[in-house]
């Protein structure tokens, strides 16, 4: 049986240990690899013709876990175990290693030998690479950077004994020529960034290049695990973000705000996500957010708003607010003033008499010259809730809710009073009772 075949070779699972390594070429834990495979149609693993490609092999984990599924799924069609192994490894599984070292590691993980033409390989090939290839590719330099990936020439134009980190898939204009075949599934965890010779520790994201090149191969399914910082765009990611959010063939998006939930001990700013792209089926995207290990799932279009809303719970709240707005026609933002609600700067000097005016907290209520006070929004003769325009000073632990407003840094301003730009008018009302009610929305604890 397939499980018997693998159980003796992978106990304990060395790939689980490798998954804890910390660098931009992060090894994928077996559990996450299988989560990604679980989202593919099961019939793919029951077909003799399905072809799989990992274009960024590190440990060979994706190909190994696919092999397990194929060994079970194809048993009715090829009862003989060795014949089944030969067919799967030689005609269905393909990989491109990112370095010479990972090519050896991947072959060892998949073929049980780093040289698949040796007597120790579970299936015999005629050459030492098998279907997991590695080719040393040179960068193509122009003005100090690689024209394909943006790598810094000063850092990567190096001795031939060192890795170039010029990855084969993204250093060609014709990726279909690498294997000269059609793939049904492309799956992987590409390298995330390379130094681009910018200021300090500047690095250019490259994972989006793997996604874009993989789409050019026109697979039926594409699934990759990548940093989630593309949600916000920036630094070479704006076009990629736009393409992703407007691509209704992305049918599943699984989001982890904390990368440690995926890659133990690895801190990736913005978190991690993986997606499933389905060439033949367009529609809503099933978005799953993991927070503290708990998933929340919903179906939506990714480009519903100009700003990508990450959390499914937040989407539900926004939908409720939008629905309520159809009745009253107002958003909260229409109640909140702009900067300088009375045209008084923060450093405005108090006067001896005039209009009562709220200054910064340590000064409190003083006076402003009436000729300097503008009241274009008719705020002065109303009850007002004043709030600071920024969070409490000194808060640095943003893993906890940001306490913008609480009793100590808000003011209820009476009719006849104004304020400097140290405050915003969060709402203006006819009565004190309305203002207190407006202020009473509970703040995060």
ABEGO torsion letter per residue (X at the ends): XAAAAAAAABOBBAAAAAAABBBABBBBBAAAAAAAAAABBAAAAABAABBBBBABBAAGAAAAAAAAAAAAAAAAABABAAAAAAAAAAAABBBBBABAAAAAAAAAAAAGBABAABAABABBBABAAEABBBBBBBBBBBGGBBAAAGBBAAAABBBAABBAGBBAAAABABAAAAAGBBBABBBEBBBABBBAGBBEABBBBAAAAAAAAAAAAGBABBBBBBBAAAAAEEGGAAAAAAAAAABAABABBBBBABAAAABBGBBBBGEBBBBBBBAABBEBBBBBBBBGGBBBBBBBBAAABABBBABAAAAAAAAAAAAAAAAAGBBAAAABBBBGAAGBBAABBBBABEBBBBBBAAAEBBBBBAAABBBAAGAAABBBBBBBABBBBGBABAABBBBABBAAABBBBBBGBBBBAABBBABBBABAAAAAAAAABBBBX
